[in-house]
Amino acid sequence: MPTKKEKEIQKVIAERPREKGRGAGIPKVLIDEAFEMYCNKIPYSKISKELNISKVSICKYVKKQEWAKRRQARWDKTEQKVDDTVASEEAKRRKRHIGLAQALQAKGYEKLKEVKKGEISVTEARTMISDGVKLERELHGESTAEVQIAIIFPQELQDI
């Protein structure tokens, strides 16, 4: 079923005789539709046939109204919106991952306080904290290659 805009275009085309001569005045709605078709890379011959506008007139509008620049600006704007969306999603994902890394550190620290033989080893708790710190640093874009993480245990845990 045609949209309201399509119906309007069809009506204008039906009521309008084929243009003849200079200044034959093409309705704005047809020029706008021709531009939309141009942006979708539809050939001039097809635009001409569908909208009942001569190819010469289309070429004049393409040049006069700088359709190539307008189409490129439209594509650039769309590309920017996509880039912004991707960047936003990346920021959300990074924030979520940082939260997980911090939770891993907190869990390791918590377990370190409650170390009981057989439940979790000091080494496992240390690994949880160390991995969480490294992950958080990576997510913040910091290097982890030369970073040493020192985890100091209370005296009573050092012998376990």
C-alpha positions as CSV (number, residue, x, y, z in Angstrom):
1,M,0.0,0.0,0.0
2,P,1.5,3.4,-1.0
3,T,2.4,5.8,1.7
4,K,1.0,9.3,1.8
5,K,4.1,10.7,0.2
6,E,4.0,8.2,-2.6
7,K,0.3,9.0,-3.2
8,E,1.1,12.7,-3.4
9,I,3.9,12.0,-5.9
10,Q,1.7,9.8,-8.0
11,K,-1.0,12.5,-8.1
12,V,1.4,15.2,-9.1
13,I,2.8,13.0,-11.9
14,A,-0.6,12.1,-13.1
15,E,-1.8,15.7,-13.2
16,R,1.4,17.1,-14.7
17,P,2.0,17.0,-18.5
18,R,5.4,16.0,-19.7
19,E,7.6,19.1,-19.4
20,K,8.4,21.1,-22.5
21,G,10.7,23.9,-23.1
22,R,12.5,26.2,-20.7
23,G,11.0,27.0,-17.3
24,A,8.5,24.2,-17.5
25,G,8.4,24.3,-13.7
26,I,8.8,21.0,-11.9
27,P,6.9,20.7,-8.7
28,K,9.1,20.7,-5.6
29,V,7.7,17.3,-4.5
30,L,9.1,15.7,-7.7
31,I,12.5,17.4,-7.3
32,D,12.7,16.1,-3.7
33,E,11.7,12.6,-4.8
34,A,14.2,12.7,-7.7
35,F,16.9,13.7,-5.1
36,E,15.9,10.8,-2.9
37,M,16.2,8.4,-5.8
38,Y,19.5,10.0,-6.8
39,C,20.8,9.4,-3.2
40,N,19.8,5.7,-3.6
41,K,21.9,5.6,-6.8
42,I,19.0,5.0,-9.1
43,P,20.0,5.8,-12.7
44,Y,18.8,9.1,-14.3
45,S,16.9,7.2,-17.0
46,K,14.8,5.4,-14.3
47,I,14.2,8.6,-12.3
48,S,13.2,10.3,-15.6
49,K,10.8,7.6,-16.5
50,E,9.2,7.2,-13.0
51,L,8.8,10.9,-12.3
52,N,8.1,12.0,-15.9
53,I,11.0,14.5,-15.8
54,S,13.5,14.7,-18.7
55,K,17.1,13.5,-18.1
56,V,18.3,17.0,-19.1
57,S,16.3,18.6,-16.3
58,I,17.5,16.0,-13.8
59,C,21.1,16.7,-14.8
60,K,20.5,20.5,-14.4
61,Y,19.1,20.0,-10.9
62,V,22.0,17.7,-10.0
63,K,24.4,20.4,-10.9
64,K,22.4,23.5,-9.8
65,Q,21.5,22.1,-6.4
66,E,24.8,20.3,-5.8
67,W,23.2,16.9,-5.3
68,A,26.5,15.1,-5.1
69,K,27.7,17.2,-2.2
70,R,24.3,16.9,-0.5
71,R,24.3,13.1,-0.9
72,Q,27.8,12.9,0.5
73,A,26.9,15.1,3.5
74,R,23.9,12.9,4.2
75,W,26.1,9.8,4.1
76,D,28.7,11.4,6.3
77,K,26.0,12.3,8.8
78,T,24.6,8.8,8.8
79,E,28.1,7.4,9.2
80,Q,28.7,9.7,12.1
81,K,25.5,8.5,13.8
82,V,26.6,4.9,13.4
83,D,30.1,5.8,14.8
84,D,28.5,7.5,17.8
85,T,26.3,4.6,18.5
86,V,29.2,2.2,18.3
87,A,31.3,4.4,20.6
88,S,28.4,4.6,23.0
89,E,27.9,0.8,23.1
90,E,31.7,0.4,23.5
91,A,31.7,2.8,26.5
92,K,28.8,0.9,28.1
93,R,30.5,-2.4,27.5
94,R,33.8,-1.1,28.9
95,K,32.1,0.3,32.0
96,R,30.3,-3.1,32.6
97,H,33.6,-4.9,32.2
98,I,35.4,-2.6,34.6
99,G,32.7,-3.2,37.1
100,L,33.2,-7.0,36.7
101,A,37.0,-6.5,37.2
102,Q,36.4,-4.5,40.3
103,A,34.0,-7.1,41.6
104,L,36.6,-9.8,41.0
105,Q,39.1,-7.8,43.0
106,A,36.7,-7.3,45.8
107,K,35.7,-10.9,45.9
108,G,39.4,-11.9,46.0
109,Y,40.0,-9.5,48.9
110,E,37.0,-10.7,50.7
111,K,38.0,-14.4,50.3
112,L,41.5,-13.4,51.4
113,K,40.1,-12.2,54.7
114,E,38.2,-15.4,55.3
115,V,40.8,-17.9,54.2
116,K,40.2,-21.3,55.8
117,K,42.2,-24.3,54.9
118,G,40.7,-26.2,52.0
119,E,38.0,-23.6,51.1
120,I,40.2,-21.3,49.0
121,S,44.0,-21.0,49.0
122,V,45.9,-17.7,49.5
123,T,47.2,-18.2,46.0
124,E,43.7,-18.4,44.5
125,A,42.7,-15.3,46.3
126,R,45.9,-13.5,45.2
127,T,45.2,-14.6,41.6
128,M,41.6,-13.2,41.7
129,I,42.9,-9.9,42.9
130,S,45.8,-9.7,40.5
131,D,43.6,-10.7,37.5
132,G,41.0,-8.2,38.4
133,V,43.6,-5.4,38.7
134,K,45.2,-6.4,35.3
135,L,41.8,-6.5,33.6
136,E,40.7,-3.2,35.0
137,R,44.0,-1.6,33.8
138,E,43.6,-3.1,30.3
139,L,40.0,-1.8,30.1
140,H,41.2,1.7,31.0
141,G,43.8,1.4,28.2
142,E,46.7,1.2,30.6
143,S,49.7,-1.1,30.0
144,T,49.9,-4.2,32.1
145,A,53.2,-5.4,30.6
146,E,55.5,-3.9,33.2
147,V,53.2,-3.5,36.1
148,Q,53.9,-5.5,39.2
149,I,51.1,-6.1,41.6
150,A,52.1,-6.5,45.2
151,I,49.5,-8.1,47.5
152,I,50.6,-7.9,51.1
153,F,48.9,-10.5,53.4
154,P,48.3,-10.2,57.1
155,Q,50.9,-12.1,59.1
156,E,48.5,-14.8,60.1
157,L,47.8,-15.7,56.5
158,Q,51.4,-15.8,55.3
159,D,51.9,-19.3,56.7
160,I,48.8,-20.8,55.2
